[in-house]
Amino acid sequence: MHAANSLNLMTTFTQALNRVLDARQLGLKYIANVTYGYTSATYSGRMPAVEIADSIVQSGRETLEKVRVPAMKFHTNLTTESGYTSH
């Protein structure tokens, strides 16, 4: 009975941790998207800050590359896709 309770507690903790990490990831994505949109905007009458926008894109690429290799070792059935997404 004790082992079952421990397993249930660990499952609950893992689910809670996954929700926290997903929320943080989504928050970082929104911040990056808004900052990129604001700094690269030319339609608003502001001069775009191309260097900042490019830096955001490059940081995103570097982060994805750092995560891709370990993730593919951990989950062997993963595939990578590239391209623009707004989701």
N, C-alpha and C positions, 0 to 999 in steps of 0.2 A: 504494500500500500504506500509506503514511504517513497519508493522509487517512482511510482505513478504520479504522486504529488509533485515530486521534483521535476519530472519530465513535463508535467502540465505547467508548472511555474516557469520553466525554461522556455517553453513554447510561447507563453504569454509575454515574457520578457523580449523574446526575439521579434514577435509581432509588433510590440510597442517600439522597439528600436528601429525596425524597418519603417514604421510610420514617421518617426522623427527624422530619420535620414532622408526619406522621400520628400518630406516637407522642406528640409534644408536645401536639398538639391533643386527643388522647384523654385524656392526663393532666390537662390543664386542665378538660376536661369532667367527669372524675371528681371532681376537687377541688370544682368548682362544685356538682355534684349532691350530694355528701356534705355540704358546708357548708350548702347550702340545706335539705336534709333535716334536718340537725341543728338549725338555727336556727328552722325553722318547725314543728318537731315539738311536738305538744300531747299525744300519746298516751304519752309517756315520763314524764310527771309534771313535766316542766320547763315553765317559762313560755316561750312562744315569743318569739324576738327578731324580731318582724315587720319592723322597719326594716331589719335585716340581710338577711333573706330577700328583701324587696322590692328592696333594692339589688342583690342578685345577679341577680335577674330583669331589672332595668333595665339593668345592665351587659351582660348577654347580648344583650338587644334592640339596644342601641347598637352592640355589636361586630358583630352580624349585619348591621345596616343599613350599617355602614361597609364591610363586605366585599361585600355584595350588589351594589352599583352597579358597582364595578370588575370583579367577577367576571362580571356579565352583559355588560359591554363586551368582555371577553376571550373569553368563551364565549357566543356568541349563541344557542345552543340551550338555555340553562338556563331553568328555571322556578323560581319560589319557592313554597314551601308554608308554611303556618303552622298551628300547633296543638301540642298537647302530645305529647311523645315521651319515652320512657324509654330509648331506644336510642342 
